[in-house]
């Protein structure tokens, strides 16, 4: 009877470990997918603003108020994209920094 219980407990432990590993995999895969999705959306927004600027310049002229508006929009989109990418980079740095319990900030100072 104890052998059957021990066998079932070992199976449960293996299944729990496999579920944890698989969950971690999906967590990190989802983060990468989200980053890729954000980068793609960002690229589209910048391209759209650039495209609108080109059209307005062709139709209204380089120094028109409409061209100034779309130049401003293009700068805003580029800035927003840069900030989003920097946020992802900082989250990655923070994860690497705190993800290792052996890492110590004082170690950097000694080098």
N, C-alpha and C positions, 0 to 999 in steps of 0.2 A: 504494500500500500504506500509506503514511504517512497519507494522507487518511482512509482507512477506520479506522485505529487512532485518529487524532485525533477522528474523529466518535464512535467508541465510547467514548472517554475522556470526551468532553463529555456524552454521554448518561448515563454512569455517575455523573459529578459531579452532574448535575441530579437524578438519582434519589436519590443520597445526601443531597443538600440537602433534597429533598422529604420523605424519610424522617425526617430530623432535625427538620424543622418539624412534621411530623405527630406524631412522638413527643413533642415538647414540648407540643403541643396536648393530647394524651391525658394527659400527666403532670399538667398544670394542671387539666384537666377532671376527672380522677380525684380530685384533692385537693378540689375544690369539692364533688364528689359525696360524698366521705367526710365532709366537714364537715356537709353537709346531713343525711346519714344519722345522724351523731352527735347533731346537734341534735334530730332527730325522736325518736331513742331516749331522749334526755334528757327531752324534753317528755312522752313516754309514761310514763317512770318517775315524774316529778313528779306527773302526773295520777293515776297509780295510787295513789301514797301519799296524795294528797289525797282520793281517792275512798274509800280504806280508812279514813282518819280520819273522814270524814263518816259512814260506816256505823257505825263503832264508837261515835261520839258519840250517834247515834240509838239504838243498842241498849244501850249501857252507861253513857252519861252523859259530860258534858264533862270531869269531873274523875277519870274512871276511870283505872286503871293502863294499860289497853289504849289509851285515847286519848292518854295521855302517850307511850306507845311509838310510836304512829303520827305524833304531832307531831314526835317525835325523828327518825323515818324521813323525814318530809317535809323537815325542815331539812337532814338529811344529803344527800338527793337534790338539793335546791336548791344546796347548797354544792358538791357534786360537779359539777353542771352548770356552775356559775359557773367552777370551776377548769378544766374542759375547754374552755370557751369562751375563757377567758383564755390557755390554752396555745395555742389556734389563733391568737389575736390576736398573741401574742408571736412565734410562728413566722412570721407574716406580716410583723411589724415587722422581725425579724431578716433575712428574705429581702430586704425592700426596702432595708434598711440595707447589707447586704453584696452585694446584686445589682448595685449601681451602683459601678463603680470610680472614678467622678469625685466621689463623695460623700465629704466629709471631716467628721469630727465637729467640727473646729475652725471650720468655716464657720458652725455654729450659734452659737458663742460671739461671733462678730463682729457679729451682728445686733442 
